Amino acid sequence: MSPNTTIPSLPPLYFHEKNRYKDTKIESSENMISLESLPAELTRHCISSFCAWGDLAKLATVQKSWANIMKDAAEHGGKKAKWELANALMDGTNGLESNPTLAVEYFSELAGVTINENEESESDEQDEAGDIIVLEPSPCHDEVVESEDVYVPAMRKLATCSLTGHGVPHNNSAGLKWLETAYKIGNDVDAAHELALIYEYAQHGVEIDVVVAAQWFKQAAESGHVEAMAEYAMCCELGCGREQSDEDALEWYIKAAESGHTTSKFSVGEAFEEARGVPQSDEEACLWYYKAAVEGDEDSKRALRRLRDIARIVVPGLANLLNE
């Protein structure tokens, strides 16, 4: 069992109630000590201390009154236990055989919300001007919401199941709606970024739509997703899915670079060198190339070699950086 795995737990008097029923399927013998003969709390302690989910599944076949022992343990353990059990059922781990259908039932219960699988995805809706209507999340973008009633990771799992047909019939519309719901209700910016990638690269058989992809990249970028900032900057630079704008591209490349995105630092340097959206400046270009080069970006190192005469003036330790 993994060190991070939670051992299933049961209520203190669980076996006191269950052992009242003498319906064991295993014939007892004089040399066998039955669980019925042990104190209920001792039985519960032993099972809760040593049994994994697979062990509970086996116990469920021993005695009729224990048929729901795995489900009861999940209920008693709360959200964390249900989440672990659902993933074990999906992946066939912790001693359980894979049962994606049952896993989806637990994910659905954990999600805390439902979707209408027959409605179109919000990304397919347009306003009067023909622009895609993108869902706005609730005000806080800093963390995923995991309240008593809503569990965003379960929504993401349901999205994956629908998009891949694992545990449920393949349904792209449902998968997209689960991702939109995770973003709208749960402030999950990774869900917005995933939606953008799906539309950008036609993942899971979804038709390419660069306009929708650009808008989802923008939504994720505005919510602080660093990779989405760089992706949206490229949309601005290439005019992919929106109007081309060197100024907007530079703005988003700088935001991504200041958030630690190495390739964006090179892109900012390139903008200064080629005067795209900003006055030309080889000095500024070298400074940005240097920031990316110290993080291992090879394109930036080549740029510094190309601008060697200026770089050796404005960049400290150029020779050591370039191994020259």
N, C-alpha and C positions, 0 to 999 in steps of 0.2 A: 504494500500500500504506500502511496506517495506520502512524504512527510506533510504535505499541504492538504491532504485529504481529511475531511471531517468524518469521524467515526459516527455512524448513525446512532441516535439516542431514542429512548422510549420513556413514556411516563413512569413514575416510580412504582405504581401499583398495576402496571400493565399485565404482568403474568399472574398476579393475584386474581384478576378477573378472567383471564384466558384459561387458566389451569382448572377452573371449575368444571370445564367440559371434558369428560373422559372419552374423547373421540379420536385418540391418536391412531394413526394408520400403521404404526410400527408395533408389532407384537412384542410385549415386554417379556423379560425372562428374570429368573431369580438373581442373576448376576448383573443385571442392568439397573443403573440408578436413573430413574425417570426424572424429568424436570418437575413433574408434579410433586415429587417428594422434597424438593428444595424450597427454601423460603423465596417468595416472589421477588423480594428486593435483591437477593443474591443472584437469582437468575437474570434479572434485568441488568445488574452490574456486570456480570460476566459477558453477556451478549453485547452490551453497549461498549465494553472495553476492548473486545477482540473481534467483533464481527464487522465485515464490510457489507456493502449492499448486496453482493452476490451471495453472501452467507445468509442474509435475511431472505433472499429469494428462495434458497433451498429450504429454510425453515418453514416457509409458507406452504411447502408441499408435505410437511410432516404431520400437521394437525389442522383440522378444519378451522378451529378457532383462531389459528394464526395465519389464515389465508391472506389477510390484509396487513401483515406485519411490516412489509416494506413501505406500503402507502402510509401506515400509521406512523412509522418512524419519520417519514418525510414531513408529515403534517406537524408532528411534535417538534421537529428541528427547525421549522419555519422556512423562510425564503432561502437561506444558505443551503439547507439540506435539500430542498426541492431542486434548486439550481444544480447542485452536484449530482443528484440522482438523474435529472434530465440529461445532463451531459454524459453521464456514464451509460445511460440507455442509448443515447445517440451514437456514441463511439464504441460501445461494447467493451467498456473498461470496468474496473473495480469488481471483477468477478461476474459481471452481467453479460448476457448475450445482447447483441445489438437489437434494439427495438425502436426504430425511428418514429413509428406511429405513436407509441406511448410517450416517447420523449416530447413530441410536438404537443401532446395534451398538457404536459407539465409546463412547457414553455408558454403555451397559450394562457394557462392559469396564472403564471408569474407575470406576464406582460401587463395585466391589469386593464387593458383596453381591447377593443375589437375593431376590425375594419370591415368595410363593405367590399368584398372582393369583386363584385360585379360593376362597381363604379370605376370610371377612368381615373388614372393617376392624376394627381394635382398638376404634375409637370406637363400634362397634355392639355390643360385648360389655358385659355388665352383671354386677355381683356379686350376691350373694344378697339384698341390700337393694334391688336395682333401680337402683343408681347406675352411671353409666358408668365403665368401667375405662379410665383414661387412662395411657398409657405414661409411665414415669418415665425421664428421661435419665440418662446416667452422671454422676458427681459434678461434673465441671467444666462450668460453663455459660458461661464467659467467652469462649470462642472456638470456632469451627467446627473440628471434627476433620478434618484432611486428611493422614492417615497414608499410608504406602506402599500399604496394602491398601484403604483406604476414601477415597472422594472425594465429599464431600457435595454440591457444586454439580452433579455429574452426577446424583445422586439427585433433586435439585430439577428438573433438566431432564426426567428420565424421568417425574416426576410431571406436569409440564406437558404432555408428549407424550401421556400416557395420558388426562388430563382433557380435552384438546382433540382427540384423535384425529389428531395430527400425527406421522406416521412409524410409528405403531402403531394398531391398532383402538381406537376410543374405549372406555375402560374406567375408569369412576369409581372402582370398588373398588381397582384397581391404583394409580390416581393418589393416592388417599387413603393407601394403604399405603406408597407411596414417601415421602410427606410425613411419615408417622408414623415411618418408618425413619430419615429424615434427622434427626428430633428425638431419637429414642431412641438411635441409634448416634452421630450426629454432633453432638449438643448444639445443633442449629440452631433457635434460638428463633423465627426468622422462619418456619420451617416450621410451628411450633405456631400462630403468629399467622395464617398463611394458612389452616390448617385451621379455625380459629375463624371467619374471614370466610366461608369456603365454606359452613359450616353456618348461619351467621347470615343470609346473603343468597342462599342457594340457588344459588350459582355453579356453572356447568358442569352444571346440571340435577340437582345433588344436593338431596335433599329437605331443607327447613328443619328444623333441630332446635336450638332455642334452649338446651336443656339441655346438649347436647354442645358447642355454641358457647361457652357460659359457662365450661365446664370447660377448654376449650382456651385461652380468654382468660386464665383463672387460671393455667394451666401456663406460658404465655408470660410473664405478668406476674411470677410468682414467679421466673422465670429472667432477669428484668431488661429485658424488652421494654417500652419506655416507652408506646408507643401502646396496647399490650395492657393496661397498668395503667389507662389512662383508660377503655378499653372495658369492662374488668371492673368498674370503679367504677360505670359506668352500669348494668351488669347488677344490681349491688347496689342502686343507687338506685331502679331501676324494678321490681325483682323479676322480671327477665327471665331465665329459665333457672335461677333459684335463689331462695331466700327473700329477700324485701325486707329491707334493713337500712341505715338511714341512717348508722349507726356504721361499718359495713364500707365503705360508699361513701366516706365522708369519709376513712377510712384510706388507701384506694387513690388517691383524688384527690390527697391530700397527697403520697403517694409519687411519683405522676406529676408533680405540680407541682414537687417538689424535684429531679426529674430533668430539668426544663426544658420540660415540656409546658404551653404557654401557656393553652389552653382549660381545663385542669384548675385553674389558678390562679384563673380566674374562678369555677369550680365550688366551690372551697373558700370563696371570698368569699361566694358565694350561700348556702352552708351556714351560715356565721356570721350572715349577715343574716336568714335565715329560721329559725334555730335548729333545723337538721336534723342531729341527731347530735352537737350541741355547744351549749353555752349561747349565747343570742343576744348578739351584740356587733357593733354597727355599726362600731366602731373597727377591730376585727380584719378585718371585711369590707372596709373601705376599704383597709387595708394589702394585702390579697390582690388586690383589684381593681386597685390601683396597679401591682403586680408584673406583672399581665397587660396593663394599659393601656400601659405603657412599651414593651411588645413588639408594640403595634399592635392589641390586641384591642378591637374597637369596642363589644362588649357591656359590657366593663369600664368604658370611658369613659362610656357612658350611665349605668351604675350610680353612678359617681363624681359625675356631674352631679345625679343623683337624691338623693344623700347629700351634697350640696355643703357644707352647714353643718358637718358632722363631718369631711368629707374635707379641707377647707382647713386644719383644725387638725392632722390627723395625717399628711397627705401633703404633702411638700415640692414646691414648684413646681407646684401644681395648675393654675394659670391657664395656664402655658406648655404643660403637658401637654395640656390641653383646647383650646389655641389660643384662649384668651379674653382 
